[in-house]
């Protein structure tokens, strides 16, 4: 478990590529579970447990579908497991960093400090785009610019999908 956490940390810091992960479906499932469990506390600040759980499952599922479509379109499904594990592992760290920000936002909602919490949210969103772009760059063997463009499209599509299915009141 320590090796998986260290590998995820290396991906988060853009030190190593997704090839550090094994090609195991079990590892993808474990990383998806970790992503879901770390996404849940932030989602609970918005809704109840049932809707937050459903939103978390849709979030994990949409990432796996986006990655499967990307790797399938390039006929590189052999690298899907590694890239999915790497992305979900690094995104789990992003989720952990988002938890205090989400709880701060919910407790300061409507106050003068609310606007300042947009900075960490936007920073985490920008860093997650960079992580995904880096993972795609290494796994799909494309240019970093193209990978970052694909990452922006995937992140925006994920946010739009979640906003459409689970509108914020």
SULZIWO-V832247 format. One record per residue. N is the residue number from 1. SS is DSSP state (h for helix, s for strand, l for the rest). PHI is phi as a letter, one per 40 degrees, with the letter a starting at -180 (NA if undefined). D_FIRST is the distance of its C-alpha to the first C-alpha in whole Angstrom. Layout:
N;SS;PHI;D_FIRST + N;SS;PHI;D_FIRST
This chain:
1;l;NA;0 + 2;h;c;4 + 3;h;c;5 + 4;h;c;5 + 5;h;c;6 + 6;h;c;9 + 7;h;c;10 + 8;h;c;11 + 9;h;c;12 + 10;h;c;14 + 11;h;c;15 + 12;h;d;16 + 13;l;c;19 + 14;l;g;20 + 15;l;c;19 + 16;l;b;18 + 17;l;c;18 + 18;h;c;17 + 19;h;c;17 + 20;h;c;14 + 21;l;c;12 + 22;l;c;13 + 23;l;c;16 + 24;l;c;14 + 25;h;c;16 + 26;h;c;13 + 27;h;c;11 + 28;h;d;13 + 29;h;c;14 + 30;h;c;10 + 31;h;c;11 + 32;h;c;15 + 33;h;c;14 + 34;h;c;12 + 35;h;c;15 + 36;h;c;17 + 37;h;c;16 + 38;h;c;16 + 39;h;c;19 + 40;h;c;21 + 41;h;d;22 + 42;h;c;24 + 43;h;c;26 + 44;h;c;27 + 45;l;c;29 + 46;l;c;31 + 47;l;a;31 + 48;l;c;31 + 49;h;c;28 + 50;h;c;29 + 51;h;c;30 + 52;h;c;27 + 53;h;c;25 + 54;h;c;27 + 55;h;c;27 + 56;h;c;23 + 57;h;c;23 + 58;h;c;26 + 59;h;c;24 + 60;h;c;21 + 61;h;c;23 + 62;h;c;25 + 63;h;c;23 + 64;h;c;22 + 65;h;c;26 + 66;h;d;26 + 67;h;c;24 + 68;h;c;25 + 69;h;c;29 + 70;h;c;28 + 71;h;c;27 + 72;h;c;29 + 73;h;c;32 + 74;l;c;31 + 75;l;f;31 + 76;l;b;27 + 77;h;c;25 + 78;h;c;23 + 79;h;c;21 + 80;h;d;21 + 81;h;d;17 + 82;h;c;16 + 83;h;c;18 + 84;h;c;17 + 85;h;c;13 + 86;h;c;14 + 87;h;c;17 + 88;h;c;15 + 89;h;c;12 + 90;h;c;14 + 91;h;c;17 + 92;h;c;14 + 93;h;c;15 + 94;h;c;18 + 95;h;c;18 + 96;h;c;17 + 97;h;c;20 + 98;h;c;22 + 99;h;d;22 + 100;h;c;24 + 101;h;c;27 + 102;h;c;27 + 103;h;c;28 + 104;h;c;30 + 105;h;c;32 + 106;h;c;32 + 107;h;c;34 + 108;l;b;36 + 109;l;d;37 + 110;l;g;41 + 111;l;c;41 + 112;l;c;42 + 113;l;c;38 + 114;h;d;37 + 115;h;c;38 + 116;h;c;36 + 117;h;c;33 + 118;h;c;33 + 119;h;c;32 + 120;h;c;29 + 121;h;c;28 + 122;h;c;30 + 123;h;c;28 + 124;h;c;25 + 125;h;c;26 + 126;h;c;28 + 127;h;c;24 + 128;h;c;23 + 129;h;c;25 + 130;h;c;25 + 131;h;c;21 + 132;h;c;22 + 133;h;c;25 + 134;h;c;23 + 135;h;c;21 + 136;h;c;24 + 137;h;d;26 + 138;h;c;23 + 139;h;c;23 + 140;h;c;26 + 141;l;f;28 + 142;l;b;30 + 143;l;c;32 + 144;h;c;30 + 145;h;c;33 + 146;h;c;33 + 147;h;c;29 + 148;h;c;29 + 149;h;c;32 + 150;h;c;30 + 151;h;c;28 + 152;h;c;30 + 153;h;c;32 + 154;h;c;28 + 155;h;c;28 + 156;h;c;31 + 157;h;c;31 + 158;h;c;28 + 159;h;c;30 + 160;h;c;33 + 161;h;c;32 + 162;h;c;30 + 163;h;c;34 + 164;h;c;36 + 165;h;c;34 + 166;l;b;33 + 167;l;c;36 + 168;l;c;36 + 169;l;c;39
